[in-house]
């Protein structure tokens, strides 16, 4: 197991957060593509910072088998991907 120092951890967390925000801001829980994409992982009852100008918080995330974020939104919105 590789140990990370604080700077490395924060840099990685910031990059992951920025990538997730860019992927999800334009389409907060797009239900149009829910029928064509099924999530491999759904995280519910969470506190998800979307990263938009309104500081939106969501409660669920749907992730496909390749690790791409399919949707971010409410538990009900993201459940369409299960």
C-alpha distance (Angstrom), angle and dihedral (degrees) to the residues before:
residue distance angle dihedral
X1 . . .
X2 3.80 . .
X3 3.77 117.4 .
X4 3.78 117.8 -138.0
X5 3.74 124.7 -153.4
X6 3.79 119.7 -135.4
X7 3.80 94.5 -96.4
X8 3.82 93.1 51.3
X9 3.80 91.8 47.1
X10 3.81 93.7 49.7
X11 3.80 92.2 45.8
X12 3.80 91.4 51.9
X13 3.79 93.4 44.6
X14 3.79 91.2 48.7
X15 3.79 92.6 49.8
X16 3.81 92.0 48.2
X17 3.78 91.6 47.7
X18 3.79 92.7 48.6
X19 3.79 91.8 49.1
X20 3.78 91.4 49.4
X21 3.80 92.2 47.5
X22 3.80 92.6 50.6
X23 3.78 91.0 48.9
X24 3.79 95.8 49.0
X25 3.80 110.1 31.0
X26 3.81 97.4 80.8
X27 3.80 92.8 48.3
X28 3.76 114.7 35.0
X29 3.82 102.0 -172.6
X30 3.78 100.7 -24.6
X31 3.76 104.3 -155.0
X32 3.81 92.8 -173.2
X33 3.80 92.6 75.5
X34 3.80 95.4 38.7
X35 3.78 92.4 92.5
X36 3.83 93.0 54.5
X37 3.83 98.6 42.1
X38 3.76 127.4 54.8
X39 3.77 121.4 -162.9
X40 3.78 121.8 -123.9
X41 3.81 89.2 -161.2
X42 3.78 131.3 24.6
X43 3.79 120.5 -173.1
X44 3.80 113.1 -161.1
X45 3.81 135.0 -178.3
X46 3.79 91.1 28.8
X47 3.78 134.8 133.6
X48 3.80 104.1 -118.9
X49 3.80 119.5 -177.8
X50 3.79 106.4 -148.1
X51 3.80 95.8 -163.7
X52 3.79 100.2 -133.2
X53 3.81 128.4 134.3
X54 3.82 91.4 -95.6
X55 3.84 92.3 56.5
X56 3.79 89.7 -123.2
X57 3.78 118.2 -166.6
X58 3.79 121.4 -156.1
X59 3.79 130.8 -169.2
X60 3.82 103.7 -144.5
X61 3.82 143.0 35.8
X62 3.82 130.3 -162.2
X63 3.82 116.9 -154.3
X64 3.82 126.7 -173.5
X65 3.80 126.9 -138.0
X66 3.82 91.5 -92.4
X67 3.80 91.7 56.4
X68 3.79 95.8 -105.7
X69 3.78 118.2 141.1
X70 3.78 108.9 -117.4
X71 3.79 99.2 -178.9
X72 3.77 144.2 -7.6
X73 3.77 120.7 -161.9
X74 3.77 143.5 85.7
X75 3.79 122.9 -16.9
X76 3.81 89.3 -104.8
X77 3.82 94.8 49.3
X78 3.78 93.9 49.2
X79 3.82 93.2 44.6
X80 3.83 87.0 73.2
X81 3.82 86.5 75.2
X82 3.82 95.2 59.1
